[in-house]
């Protein structure tokens, strides 16, 4: 009976450990060329179809040089600040992304 209880405990421990590995969240975005891929992967989870299209366009503009280095650095800094303050993907990051995206589309 002890042996069965021990095996059950080990299996439970392994299952619980696998869930914590899956739910591992990003702690900080990189401040280099890998940022946009990190951000895309982070934002794509549980995103609506309309936001998904906007995200893809945003990524293309980011990679094409549409945004200046100052704007990119500010965006990364604010995203990291949001992570530090435990902002959630939805609505905080999605709303911030949409705000930046809509401002970038405006013609001034």
C-alpha positions in Angstrom: 0.0 0.0 0.0 2.9 2.4 0.8 4.4 1.7 -2.6 1.1 2.6 -4.3 0.8 5.8 -2.3 4.4 6.8 -3.2 3.8 6.2 -6.9 0.6 8.3 -6.8 2.5 11.1 -5.0 5.2 11.1 -7.7 2.8 11.1 -10.5 0.8 13.9 -9.0 4.0 15.9 -8.5 5.1 15.4 -12.1 1.6 16.5 -13.4 1.6 19.6 -11.2 5.2 20.5 -12.3 4.2 20.2 -16.0 1.4 22.7 -15.5 3.8 25.3 -13.9 6.1 24.9 -16.9 3.3 25.6 -19.3 2.1 28.7 -17.6 5.5 30.2 -17.4 5.2 33.9 -18.5 7.8 36.2 -19.8 9.5 38.3 -17.1 11.0 41.0 -19.4 11.1 41.7 -23.1 14.5 41.9 -24.8 15.7 45.3 -26.0 17.0 44.0 -29.3 15.8 42.6 -32.6 14.2 39.6 -30.8 11.7 41.9 -29.1 9.1 41.9 -31.8 9.0 38.1 -32.0 8.7 37.9 -28.2 5.9 40.4 -28.2 4.1 38.7 -31.1 4.2 35.3 -29.3 3.1 36.9 -26.1 0.2 38.9 -27.6 -1.1 36.1 -29.9 -2.4 34.0 -27.1 -6.2 34.5 -26.7 -6.3 37.4 -29.2 -9.3 38.2 -31.4 -9.3 37.8 -35.1 -9.4 41.6 -35.7 -6.5 42.2 -33.3 -4.6 39.3 -34.9 -4.7 41.0 -38.3 -3.6 44.3 -36.7 -0.8 42.6 -34.8 0.5 41.1 -38.0 0.5 44.5 -39.8 2.1 46.0 -36.7 4.9 43.4 -36.8 5.5 44.0 -40.5 5.7 47.8 -40.0 8.1 47.2 -37.0 10.4 45.0 -39.1 10.3 47.4 -42.1 11.7 50.3 -40.2 8.4 52.3 -40.2 9.0 53.1 -36.5 12.0 55.1 -35.3 14.4 53.7 -32.8 13.1 56.1 -30.2 9.6 54.9 -30.7 10.7 51.3 -30.6 12.7 51.8 -27.4 9.8 53.6 -25.7 7.4 50.9 -26.7 9.7 48.2 -25.3 10.3 50.2 -22.1 6.5 50.7 -21.5 5.9 47.0 -22.2 8.5 46.0 -19.6 7.1 48.5 -17.1 3.7 47.0 -17.7 5.2 43.5 -17.0 6.8 44.9 -13.8 3.4 46.1 -12.7 1.7 42.8 -13.5 -0.4 44.1 -16.3 -2.3 41.3 -18.1 -2.2 40.4 -21.8 -5.9 41.2 -22.1 -6.9 43.9 -21.7 -3.7 45.9 -20.8 -1.2 44.8 -23.4 -3.9 44.5 -26.1 -5.3 47.9 -25.4 -1.8 49.5 -25.4 -0.9 47.7 -28.6 -4.1 49.0 -30.2 -3.5 52.5 -29.0 0.0 52.6 -30.5 -1.2 50.9 -33.7 -4.1 53.4 -34.2 -1.8 56.4 -33.6 0.7 55.0 -36.2 -2.1 54.8 -38.8 -3.0 58.4 -38.3 -1.9 60.8 -41.0 -0.7 64.1 -39.6 
